[in-house]
Amino acid sequence: MFDVLHVVVSGRVQGVGFRYAARVEAVGLGLTGWIRNRADGSVEARFEGARNPLEQILAWCRQGPAWASVTGVAHEWSHAENMHETFEIRR
């Protein structure tokens, strides 16, 4: 069993490379999962892995890359049996 972090990041987070920067961070931390833009202008992600790297990616999401302007991060923790093999950017 492993930990799962589900986040929804709001603010100026679309059209500024947020998903791509998040993927670089996630892969660097050894996390798997996915990230996508939502119709309401926010970004949603599922990060999977060990607790410490997940806490690090949560802290990163609260700031995002320099060109983003994060105004809020809703998050939820859970556990799962199966894990994605990679970290993907979804459309």
C-alpha positions in Angstrom: 0.0 0.0 0.0 1.2 3.5 -0.8 0.0 7.1 -0.1 -2.0 9.2 -2.6 -2.2 13.0 -2.6 -5.0 14.5 -4.6 -4.8 18.3 -5.2 -6.7 21.0 -6.9 -4.6 24.2 -7.4 -6.4 27.4 -8.2 -5.1 30.8 -9.4 -3.2 31.7 -12.5 -2.1 28.1 -13.1 -3.1 27.4 -16.7 -1.1 28.6 -19.7 2.0 29.2 -17.6 3.6 25.7 -17.7 2.3 24.6 -14.3 1.6 21.0 -15.4 5.0 20.6 -17.1 6.9 22.1 -14.1 4.9 19.8 -11.7 5.8 16.8 -13.8 9.5 17.6 -13.5 9.1 18.0 -9.7 7.1 14.8 -9.3 9.5 12.7 -11.4 12.5 14.2 -9.6 10.9 13.1 -6.3 10.1 9.6 -7.6 6.4 10.1 -7.7 3.9 8.7 -10.2 0.3 9.8 -11.1 -1.1 12.4 -13.4 -2.0 16.1 -13.7 -4.6 17.9 -15.9 -6.2 21.3 -16.5 -9.8 21.7 -15.4 -12.6 23.6 -17.2 -12.8 26.1 -14.2 -9.2 27.3 -14.7 -7.7 25.2 -11.9 -5.3 22.3 -12.2 -6.0 18.9 -10.7 -3.3 16.2 -9.9 -2.9 12.8 -8.3 0.5 12.1 -6.9 1.4 8.6 -5.7 4.4 7.5 -3.6 6.0 7.7 -0.2 4.7 10.2 2.3 7.8 12.5 2.5 8.1 13.2 -1.2 4.3 13.7 -1.3 4.6 16.4 1.4 7.4 18.0 -0.6 5.2 18.1 -3.8 2.3 19.6 -1.8 4.6 22.4 -0.6 5.7 23.0 -4.2 2.1 23.1 -5.4 1.4 25.9 -2.9 4.0 28.1 -4.7 4.2 26.6 -8.2 6.7 27.8 -10.8 7.8 31.4 -10.8 5.4 32.4 -13.6 2.3 31.0 -11.8 0.2 32.7 -9.2 -1.3 30.2 -6.8 -4.3 31.4 -4.7 -5.4 28.1 -3.2 -4.6 24.4 -2.9 -7.3 21.9 -1.8 -5.8 18.5 -1.0 -6.9 15.1 0.2 -4.8 12.1 1.4 -5.7 8.5 0.8 -4.1 5.1 0.3 -4.2 2.8 -2.7 -3.1 -0.7 -3.7 -2.2 0.0 -7.4 0.1 2.7 -8.6 0.6 4.3 -12.0 3.9 3.4 -13.7 4.8 6.9 -14.7 3.7 10.5 -14.2 1.6 11.8 -17.1 0.2 15.1 -18.2 -3.4 14.6 -19.2 -5.4 16.8 -21.6 
